[in-house]
Amino acid sequence: MEVFECIKTRRSVRRFEDRPVERETIQKIVDAAIWAPSWKNSQTPRYTVVDKREIIDDIAENGCCDFAFNTKTLKQTPVLIVVSYVKGICGFEKEGWQIFDAGVAAQTFALAAHAQGVGTVILGIYDAAYIQEKLGIPQTEEVAVLLAAGYEKFTPDAPTRKTAEDVLRFV
């Protein structure tokens, strides 16, 4: 898939087919996502893949801060990807750069997934401490973002976008 097509056709997918995403496919997506840029090439993002239904359901029920929209999404997603980052090695933590790196990594993951026919949605309301403990993510890392992933039941329509003229300025 050509890069501009991939960017313009990727959607936030919240309804998935009831079939697993093969671990080999996830591996291929992560193989692409590790190429996301990071502060001073610190490569701090980490990916914890959850494909066990009972664990995803537990996180949906207890790790979504009672945000029903995320609970509903996770209750039917076949795979959950938790993007975390290693603390203390980014080099610019006081300015929060590590979360930027995790965001770039999450978007790179989402684009690579789309290129493999896997839909994703980035979820931002969750109980990081609960998820970290539940999944045994080391204390040297911090949970940054959740991605629900799976094969799309349908492709959502594209939301309206501003034009380049609306958002661009030259000085």
C-alpha positions in Angstrom: 0.0 0.0 0.0 1.3 3.4 -1.0 2.0 5.7 2.0 -0.4 8.5 1.2 -3.2 6.0 0.5 -2.4 4.3 3.8 -2.6 7.5 5.8 -5.8 8.7 4.1 -7.7 5.4 4.3 -6.8 4.4 7.9 -9.8 4.7 10.2 -10.4 4.4 13.9 -12.2 1.0 14.0 -14.3 0.0 17.0 -16.1 -3.0 15.6 -14.2 -6.1 14.7 -14.9 -9.6 13.3 -14.9 -12.4 15.7 -11.6 -13.9 14.6 -8.1 -13.7 16.1 -5.2 -11.7 14.6 -2.4 -14.1 14.0 0.7 -13.6 16.1 2.8 -13.6 13.0 0.8 -10.6 11.7 1.3 -8.8 15.0 5.0 -9.5 14.8 5.1 -8.1 11.3 3.3 -4.9 12.4 5.7 -4.5 15.4 8.7 -5.0 13.0 7.4 -1.9 11.2 6.5 0.0 14.3 9.9 -0.2 15.8 11.1 2.1 13.0 9.1 5.0 14.5 11.4 7.9 15.4 12.2 8.6 19.1 14.1 11.2 21.0 17.8 10.6 20.4 16.9 7.2 19.0 16.2 6.0 22.5 13.7 3.5 21.2 11.7 3.4 24.5 8.3 2.1 23.3 7.4 -1.4 24.2 4.4 -3.5 23.0 2.4 -5.9 25.2 0.0 -7.9 23.2 -3.1 -9.4 24.9 -5.0 -12.0 22.9 -6.6 -13.9 25.8 -10.4 -13.1 26.0 -10.6 -13.3 29.7 -7.8 -10.8 30.3 -9.2 -8.3 27.7 -12.6 -8.6 29.3 -11.2 -8.0 32.8 -9.4 -4.8 31.5 -12.7 -3.7 29.8 -14.6 -4.1 33.1 -11.9 -2.9 35.5 -9.4 -0.9 33.6 -11.4 1.6 31.6 -12.3 4.1 34.4 -16.0 3.4 33.9 -15.8 4.9 30.4 -18.5 2.8 28.7 -17.4 3.6 25.1 -13.9 2.0 25.7 -15.5 -0.9 27.7 -17.8 -1.7 24.8 -14.9 -1.5 22.3 -12.7 -3.8 24.3 -15.5 -6.3 25.0 -15.5 -7.3 21.3 -11.9 -6.6 20.3 -9.8 -9.8 19.5 -6.5 -8.3 20.5 -5.4 -5.4 22.8 -2.0 -3.8 22.4 -0.6 -1.9 25.3 2.1 0.6 24.3 4.4 1.5 27.2 7.7 3.2 27.3 10.9 2.6 29.4 11.2 5.4 31.9 14.3 7.4 32.5 16.2 6.9 29.2 14.5 9.3 26.9 16.8 12.1 27.8 14.0 14.8 28.0 11.5 13.4 30.5 10.8 16.6 32.3 9.2 17.9 29.1 7.2 14.8 28.5 9.0 13.8 25.3 8.6 10.1 26.1 4.8 10.3 25.7 5.3 11.9 22.3 7.6 9.0 21.3 4.9 6.5 22.5 2.3 8.4 20.4 4.4 8.3 17.3 5.0 4.6 18.0 1.2 4.0 18.4 0.4 5.8 15.1 3.2 3.9 13.3 1.7 0.7 14.7 -1.8 1.8 13.5 -0.6 2.6 10.0 1.4 -0.7 9.7 -1.7 -2.6 11.0 -3.9 -0.9 8.4 -1.4 -1.9 5.7 -1.8 -5.5 6.9 -5.6 -5.4 6.8 -5.9 -5.0 10.6 -8.1 -2.2 12.0 -7.2 -0.3 15.1 -8.4 2.4 17.4 -6.3 4.3 19.9 -7.9 4.4 23.3 -7.0 7.2 25.7 -9.1 6.6 28.9 -7.8 3.8 31.0 -6.4 3.0 34.5 -2.7 2.7 33.7 -1.8 1.3 37.2 -4.4 -1.4 37.0 -3.4 -2.5 33.5 0.3 -2.4 34.4 -0.2 -4.6 37.4 -2.7 -6.9 35.6 -0.3 -7.5 32.7 2.9 -7.6 34.8 4.5 -4.7 32.9 7.7 -3.9 34.7 7.8 -0.8 37.0 10.7 0.5 34.8 8.0 1.2 32.2 4.9 3.4 32.0 1.7 2.6 30.2 1.2 5.2 27.5 -1.7 4.1 25.2 -4.0 1.2 24.4 -4.8 0.0 20.9 -7.8 -2.2 20.2 -7.1 -4.2 17.1 -8.7 -6.8 14.8 -10.2 -7.4 11.4 -12.8 -4.7 10.6 -16.4 -5.7 10.5 -16.9 -2.7 8.2 -14.8 0.3 7.2 -16.2 3.5 8.8 -16.7 6.5 6.6 -14.0 9.1 6.7 -14.7 12.1 9.0 -14.6 15.5 7.4 -11.1 17.0 7.4 -10.0 20.6 7.3 -8.1 21.6 4.2 -4.3 22.3 4.0 -5.3 26.0 3.7 -7.2 25.8 7.0 -4.2 24.5 9.0 -1.1 25.7 7.1 0.8 29.0 7.5 4.0 30.1 6.0 6.1 32.7 7.7 
